């Protein structure tokens, strides 16, 4: 083939056209999730290894490696990789866990061929997110696994005591989008994973994604629940679906004019000026950063970022900025919080010794007067909605 010839990419079969019997085609698929299915009578015995796979068209299908063929194929296939598969059997998906909406399932057999592919054209996460309205319309008879996303607006860690003396822990939380909220529950290893992920997050309530979770009913309410070894848990993931969701929420947040800036400044700013605070310049703060309260004689040069988001606010109107197993307020010792929309403002602060960035919440900015000698009458539109009192 000459160097000027354009190589046409190979076309693979679409899994949407699979029917019962044998899949005679050749399929290029990414393994989104892989898990072991244990025998219900002998829990320690692996009955099969199941997978959810996706093609370049975004179509998903469940696949299974029977117990007798695990020695041939289990070590060949890793989660996240793309493979070219052929000579597969096809059957109806009657498994307890239904990882895709396709009614058929691919079954590996002794003639199945597996080749690793370097293709990057297939989605890495393959999420099919549904909103709160769709979740709340489902019932426990809905057997398919779902993908959900939302902002955490409530958290509770639970201990469950059983008659045989065993204790299990779960974590319950609400996920909220721009329409509604719904309950979620994590069990087993996901409880510890949730704690670890939550403790390493930036300020503000996090976005949580549950992929391959099941719908259950508890006390008459729909609950999205984790499935052991199957569900994927993400906290503030940097993926297109999460970024798109956050952008939509920020647009909705900008329309809630009177909800912003609603922390009373007299409670939020609790400095005592009957004691002496140390004066420092900006260069001194930057050269020797310390935790504490200092007086800095400086001017605000510019506001460079206005970040609207939801923050946990306790009953004493203090924003809780850290998660240590729970959102715990050191002032009133409360773990209950309200999800309050706020702006976090990033500014450039300057004095004779240097300049630095400083961040503050919108309610802290309310009593600050802005003096601009070049424009003594600032237009009302200069201030964002966050500064509405």
C-alpha positions in Angstrom: 0.0 0.0 0.0 1.4 3.4 -1.0 2.0 6.1 1.6 -0.7 8.3 -0.1 -3.4 5.7 0.3 -5.9 6.3 3.1 -6.5 3.2 5.2 -10.2 2.6 5.8 -11.0 1.6 9.4 -12.4 -1.9 9.7 -16.2 -2.0 10.4 -17.4 -4.2 13.2 -20.8 -5.6 13.8 -23.4 -3.8 15.9 -24.5 -5.6 19.0 -28.0 -4.2 18.6 -28.5 -6.7 15.7 -27.6 -9.8 17.8 -30.2 -12.5 18.0 -30.5 -15.8 19.8 -28.2 -18.7 18.7 -24.7 -17.9 17.6 -23.2 -14.4 17.1 -21.6 -14.9 13.7 -20.2 -11.4 13.6 -17.1 -9.8 14.9 -17.5 -7.2 17.6 -15.2 -4.5 19.0 -16.2 -4.0 22.6 -14.9 -2.3 25.7 -15.3 -4.0 29.1 -17.1 -1.5 31.3 -17.5 -3.7 34.3 -16.4 -7.3 35.2 -17.5 -9.2 38.3 -17.7 -12.8 39.7 -21.1 -14.5 40.1 -21.0 -16.8 43.1 -23.0 -20.0 43.6 -26.1 -19.3 45.8 -25.8 -22.8 47.5 -22.0 -22.7 47.9 -21.1 -19.0 48.2 -17.4 -19.5 47.9 -17.7 -21.1 44.5 -17.6 -18.9 41.4 -20.4 -19.9 39.0 -19.4 -17.5 36.2 -17.7 -14.2 35.4 -20.1 -11.6 34.0 -19.3 -8.3 32.2 -21.0 -5.3 30.8 -19.6 -4.4 27.4 -20.1 -1.4 25.1 -19.5 -0.9 21.4 -18.5 2.3 19.5 -22.2 3.2 19.0 -22.8 3.3 22.7 -24.9 0.1 22.7 -24.3 -2.2 25.7 -24.7 -5.9 26.3 -24.0 -8.3 29.1 -21.5 -11.2 28.6 -20.6 -14.2 30.6 -17.8 -16.7 30.9 -19.1 -20.0 32.2 -17.3 -21.7 35.1 -15.7 -24.4 32.9 -14.1 -21.8 30.6 -12.7 -19.4 33.2 -9.3 -21.0 32.9 -9.3 -20.1 29.2 -10.7 -16.5 29.2 -10.7 -15.0 32.7 -7.1 -13.9 32.6 -7.3 -12.7 29.0 -9.9 -10.0 29.7 -9.3 -7.0 32.0 -11.8 -4.3 32.9 -11.5 -1.1 30.9 -9.7 -2.7 27.9 -11.1 -3.0 24.3 -11.3 -6.4 22.6 -12.3 -7.8 19.3 -14.5 -10.8 19.9 -15.9 -13.4 17.6 -17.5 -16.9 17.6 -19.7 -16.1 20.6 -22.9 -17.9 21.6 -26.1 -15.9 22.3 -28.8 -16.6 24.8 -31.5 -14.7 26.7 -30.2 -12.8 29.7 -31.9 -14.5 32.6 -29.2 -13.7 35.2 -30.2 -12.1 38.5 -28.2 -9.0 37.8 -29.2 -7.3 34.5 -26.4 -4.9 33.6 -27.8 -3.7 30.3 -31.2 -3.3 28.6 -30.3 -5.7 25.9 -32.4 -8.9 26.4 -29.7 -11.0 25.0 -26.4 -12.1 26.5 -23.1 -13.1 24.9 -21.7 -16.4 26.1 -18.1 -17.4 25.7 -17.5 -20.9 24.3 -14.5 -23.0 23.4 -14.4 -21.5 19.9 -14.5 -17.9 21.0 -11.6 -15.7 19.8 -10.4 -12.8 21.9 -7.9 -10.2 20.6 -6.8 -7.1 22.4 -7.5 -3.8 20.5 -5.9 -0.4 20.9 -9.0 1.5 19.7 -9.8 4.7 21.5 -13.2 5.3 19.7 -15.3 3.5 22.4 -16.5 5.4 25.4 -14.4 4.7 28.6 -17.3 5.1 31.1 -20.4 4.4 29.0 -22.8 6.0 31.4 -26.5 6.1 30.8 -27.5 8.6 33.4 -31.2 9.0 34.4 -32.6 12.0 36.3 -34.4 12.1 39.6 -37.9 12.2 38.0 -37.1 8.9 36.1 -35.7 7.3 39.3 -38.8 8.1 41.3 -41.1 6.7 38.7 -39.5 3.3 38.9 -40.5 0.4 41.2 -38.7 -2.5 42.8 -39.9 -4.7 40.0 -37.4 -2.8 37.8 -34.6 -5.4 37.6 -32.1 -3.5 35.4 -29.2 -1.7 36.9 -29.2 2.1 36.6 -26.7 5.0 36.5 -27.5 8.0 38.6 -25.9 11.4 39.4 -26.6 14.2 41.9 -25.3 16.5 44.5 -25.3 15.1 48.1 -27.8 17.0 50.2 -28.1 14.6 53.2 -25.8 12.0 54.7 -26.4 9.5 57.5 -24.1 6.6 58.6 -26.1 3.7 60.0 -25.3 0.6 62.2 -27.7 -2.3 61.8 -27.9 -4.9 64.6 -29.1 -8.4 63.9 -30.4 -11.2 66.2 -27.3 -13.3 65.7 -25.1 -10.6 67.1 -23.7 -9.4 63.8 -23.5 -5.7 63.0 -23.4 -4.2 59.5 -22.8 -0.6 58.5 -24.4 1.3 55.7 -24.4 4.9 54.6 -27.6 6.6 53.4 -27.7 9.9 51.5 -29.9 11.9 49.2 -28.8 12.9 45.6 -30.4 16.0 44.2 -30.5 17.4 40.7 -32.3 20.5 39.4 -35.7 18.8 39.6 -35.9 16.5 42.6 -34.1 14.3 45.1 -34.0 10.6 45.9 -32.5 8.3 48.5 -29.4 6.1 48.0 -27.8 3.5 50.2 -24.3 2.0 50.1 -23.4 -1.3 51.8 -20.4 -3.5 52.4 -17.1 -2.3 51.1 -18.7 0.7 49.5 -19.1 2.3 53.0 -15.3 2.5 53.6 -14.7 3.6 50.0 -17.3 6.4 50.4 -15.5 7.7 53.5 -12.1 7.7 51.8 -13.4 9.5 48.7 -15.3 12.1 50.7 -12.4 13.0 52.8 -10.3 14.2 49.9 -12.7 16.6 48.2 -12.6 20.3 47.8 -15.0 22.7 49.5 -18.7 22.4 48.7 -21.1 19.5 48.5 -19.8 16.8 46.1 -21.3 15.4 43.0 -21.7 11.6 43.4 -22.2 9.1 40.6 -23.5 5.5 41.1 -23.0 3.3 38.1 -24.6 -0.1 37.9 -26.8 0.4 41.0 -30.2 -1.3 41.6 -33.6 0.0 42.5 -35.1 -1.2 45.8 -38.1 -0.2 48.0 -37.6 0.7 51.6 -40.5 1.9 53.9 -42.5 2.8 50.8 -39.8 4.9 49.2 -37.6 4.2 46.2 -33.9 3.7 47.1 -31.0 3.4 44.7 -28.8 0.8 46.3 -25.3 -0.5 45.6 -24.7 -4.0 44.4 -21.6 -5.8 45.9 -18.7 -6.0 43.5 -20.8 -4.5 40.6 -21.7 -0.9 41.4 -19.1 1.8 40.7 -18.9 4.8 43.0 -17.5 8.1 41.9 -17.2 11.3 43.9 -16.6 14.5 41.9 -15.4 12.6 38.9 -13.7 14.5 36.1 -15.7 13.0 33.3 -17.8 14.7 30.6 -21.1 13.5 32.1 -20.2 15.1 35.5 -19.0 18.3 34.0 -22.2 18.6 31.9 -24.3 17.9 35.0 -22.5 20.6 37.0 -22.8 23.2 34.3 -26.6 22.6 34.2 -26.9 22.9 38.0 -24.9 26.2 38.0 -27.3 27.6 35.3 -30.2 26.6 37.6 -28.4 28.1 40.6 -28.0 31.5 39.0 -31.8 31.7 38.7 -32.4 31.3 42.4 -31.8 34.9 43.1 -33.1 35.2 46.7 -31.5 31.9 47.9 -28.0 33.3 47.4 -26.3 35.2 50.1 -28.7 34.0 52.8 -26.3 33.3 55.7 -26.7 36.1 58.2 -23.5 38.2 58.3 -23.8 38.8 62.0 -23.5 35.1 62.7 -21.1 34.2 60.0 -18.5 36.8 60.9 -17.6 36.1 64.5 -14.3 37.9 65.0 -13.8 39.7 68.4 -12.2 43.0 68.0 -11.8 43.6 71.7 -8.6 41.6 71.5 -5.4 42.4 69.6 -4.8 40.8 66.2 -1.4 40.8 64.6 -0.9 43.1 61.6 0.8 41.4 58.6 1.7 42.3 55.1 0.9 40.1 52.2 4.6 39.2 51.7 4.8 38.2 55.4 1.7 35.9 55.0 3.1 34.3 51.9 6.7 33.8 53.4 5.4 32.4 56.7 1.9 31.0 56.2 0.2 30.3 59.5 -3.3 29.4 60.6 -5.0 32.3 62.5 -6.7 35.6 62.3 -4.6 38.6 61.0 -5.3 42.2 60.0 -4.1 43.0 56.5 -4.2 46.5 55.2 -4.7 45.9 51.5 -6.9 46.6 48.5 -9.0 44.4 46.3 -7.6 44.8 42.8 -10.0 42.5 41.0 -12.5 39.7 41.3 -11.4 36.9 39.0 -13.8 34.0 39.8 -17.3 33.6 40.9 -18.0 30.0 41.7 -21.7 29.3 42.6 -22.3 26.0 44.3 -24.1 24.3 47.2 -22.4 24.2 50.6 -23.3 22.4 53.9 -24.5 24.9 56.5 -25.2 23.8 60.0 -28.0 25.2 62.3 -25.8 27.9 63.6 -25.3 29.3 60.1 -21.7 28.2 59.8 -20.4 26.7 56.6 -18.9 23.3 57.3 -15.8 23.0 55.2 -14.4 19.6 56.1 -15.8 16.0 56.0 -14.4 13.7 58.7 -16.7 10.7 58.5 -19.6 13.3 58.6 -20.0 17.0 58.1 -19.3 18.0 61.7 -19.7 21.6 63.0 -17.0 22.4 65.6 -19.1 25.3 66.9 -22.4 23.6 67.7 -21.2 19.9 67.3 -24.1 19.2 64.9 -23.8 16.7 62.1 -27.1 17.7 60.4 -26.7 20.3 57.7 -28.7 22.2 55.1 -27.6 22.4 51.5 -27.4 26.2 50.9 -26.4 27.7 47.5 -23.6 30.2 47.8 -21.0 32.0 45.7 -17.4 31.6 46.5 -15.5 34.7 45.3 -11.8 34.6 44.3 -10.1 38.0 44.4 -6.7 39.6 43.9 -5.5 41.3 47.0 -2.6 43.8 46.9 -0.5 46.0 49.2 2.9 47.6 48.9 4.7 44.3 49.5 3.0 42.1 47.0 -0.2 40.5 45.8 -2.0 37.3 46.4 -5.3 35.4 45.8 -7.9 35.3 48.5 -11.3 33.6 48.6 -14.4 34.5 50.4 -18.1 33.5 50.5 -20.8 35.9 49.2 -22.2 36.8 52.6 -18.8 37.9 53.8 -18.6 40.3 50.8 -22.0 41.9 51.6 -20.7 44.6 54.0 -17.6 45.4 52.0 -17.7 48.8 50.3 -16.1 49.1 46.9 -14.5 52.4 46.1 -13.5 53.1 42.5 -12.2 56.7 42.0 -12.6 56.3 38.2 -16.2 55.3 38.5 -17.9 56.7 41.6 -21.3 55.4 40.5 -21.0 51.7 39.8 -23.7 50.2 37.7 -26.0 47.8 39.6 -25.3 45.0 37.1 -21.6 45.0 38.2 -22.5 42.9 41.2 -23.5 39.3 40.7 -26.7 38.0 42.1 -24.7 36.5 44.9 -24.4 39.9 46.5 -28.1 40.4 46.8 -29.0 40.9 50.4 
